[in-house]
Amino acid sequence: MTGAPRGARIQARLYQRVEDQPTFLRTLFGADLGESLASVPPVALDLLPASAGNNNAGAGTKRATLTVGLLSHNVTGPGNLGLSRGLGGAGAYPLAVDLVDAKGSSLNQIVTHLVRLPAPDAEVAPLRVALVVPVHAPPTTSPGGATSRLPARVVRSVAATALALRAHPSVPVSVAATPETVDALARQGGDAASALDSLRRALAGRQLIAEPYVDVRLSDWVDAGLSEELTRLRDRGTAALTARLKRPDGRTFLLRGPLTRDAARLMRLTGVDQVVADPGATSPDSRSTGGAPPARLPYSVETGLATPLVVIDSSEGALLTQRADPVLAAHRLLADLVTIWQSDPGAARGVVVAPGPDWQVAGPDLEAVLAGLTAGGRVVRPTTLAGLFDGLRSEGARRPRPSGNDLDGYPASVQAARRQVASFASLLPKADPLPAALDQRLDVSAADDLRPAQRLAYPAAVLAAIGRRTAAIDAPARQTVTLTARDTDLPVVVRNRLSRPIDVVVTLEAGSRLEFPLGATVSERLEPGTQRFRIRVRARSPGTSPLLVRVTSPDGGIVLATTRYTVRSTAVSGLGAALSIGALLFLLLWWARHWRRSRRTRRAGPQAPTGGDGEPRAAPAGTGPAAAEIPAGR
């Protein structure tokens, strides 16, 4: 300690055993300490030498040691306490340490605990303790695709985690590593990559939990209709962890937020058969047994498919996240676990200690926890999350809760962006890395670390990136062509201003005057630059017809360019020509017959008039030849 006034001294007092966890938590703040057992003789700080600045202590720091001797009354002197009759039994005993001034006024106080283990011949059921160590950092990929370096404290935390785990290789531990953080460590190289490699070696024989690529609130996503997105995130996360560390265990799921019925069913159907959830994730069922805190026992979730569930004990996690004195926090955690065990030493129970993704391991804190779990002997038994469920009897059911978060407009935005990425990928060769990079940005957008506005920025940036690239494909807006033959190759001009070739589909739409002998859809590869290709067009009749030419992605999801053609056809079809020739021949035949008839009529001269019945009519008097005169009497 430093800065103590002259005449200051340290004094301590030992109290009776804590009987339950709620009382234990209050003793951490100096409350409910109970009956005093003994006092430690005070230590005068003026008599202690000041440090010269070594042994992890700054210059001027003074170090005091307090000793409590069990079953001994020979331990005497300042800072030494001897207990002739020992302690009353196994459990945690509060020890309040005070810094007081010369007048006895308290300047500061800390409360720690002496842990007494049971006698070697006592029959006990050890408390199973599953410690979850997180490896997590906020996303390092921006909406625009730029990547940032991980904070130095994150790299130090990963290195300290690996060092502590490797120092205690026999202690079972579950590691919850966010795959995006693991990718960032590998990408950053240097100390970050070295820390990741050390962590990989420390995971031998330990459980690596399968995680989505980024932290998500599963139930919110299921309720928003994003089950396919969740499958993508889980698959990507599994691939990243397998490549960088080891194949993760997909049977156990570490749930963030509430657990809804649909989310529980989805997990069960995807191979998850053990769920570890936050305290408020579910509601108790009326059939659940009482008397024991829910964090101590496995439950089943009422979804129609039995799913074992253990609720995280938030108090233990909160103890580990105290950064003022991480070693003290670790000792308090162990005392809390012993208190939980002591409240019912004969029951088979388990507890999950999960500090949460924001816990940054300092090194000595995790070292102290692992050492304490090793020394706990028959009181606490470290295990993994997978091992926690084995042999523990279910103590009833828990009801799912509603999620209560609609994710605003994010579901529609990310789904639209996914479709565009898929269409954009169909343009490019399969080996092109750009679509995968765009998909990775959308995966990062799911992170629970992001605020709603930040989350929406990712799909918007992906759509903008695709739009900039597809705008580099263009064609003339309008064209006019004249077809002088019945079958003609129509010239189509498309410009590719990208630096890479792309695959496109050209689609033709026209009226009844035009048809396409080789089909109305043509697949083409556009090399960089201006490219001309021809499409066979057939004119069914002369005249003017509109023609629409669309250049799209192979799946039709992106329209790259559109040209409207005005097609003028002067060619005549075979049937039209035959009809025209037939009509001309008919006219020529009619004209020839008419000419012959007229000529014959002129050659015959005038004819006697006839009556209406076709008989010759009598000529009018005086117009015919003179009649012969016949003599009378003859």
Secondary structure, 3 states (H helix, E strand, C coil): CCCCCCCCEEEEEEECCCCCHHHHHHHCCCCCCCCEEEEEEEEEHHHCCECCCCCCCCCCCECCCCEEEECCCCCCCCCEEEECCCCCCCEEEEEEEEEECCCCCEEEEEEEEEEECCCCCCCCCCEEEEEEEEECCCCCECCCCCECCCCHHHHHHHHHHHHHHHHCCCCCCEEEECHHHHHHHHHHCHHHHHHHHHHHHHCCCCEEECCCCCCCCHHHHHHCCCHHHHHHHHHHHHHHHHHHCCCCECCEEECCCCCCHHHHHHHHHCCCCEEEECCCCEEECCCCCCCCCHHHCEEEECCCCCCEEEECCHHHHHHHCCCCCHHHHHHHHHHHHHHHHHHCCCCCCEEEECCCCCCCCCCHHHHHHHHHHHHCCCCEEEECHHHHCCCCCCCCEEEECCCCCCCCCHHHHHHHHHHHHHHHHHHCCCCCCHHHHHHHHHHHCCCCCCCHHHHHHHHHHHHHHHHHHHCCEECCCEEEEEECCCEEEEEEEEEECCCCCEEEEEEEEECCCEECCCCCEEEEEECCEEEEEEEEEEECCCEEEEEEEEEECCCCCCEEEEEEEEEEECCCCHHHHHHHHHHHHHHHHHHHHHHHHHHHHHHHCCCCCECCCCCECCCCCCCCCCCCCCCCCC
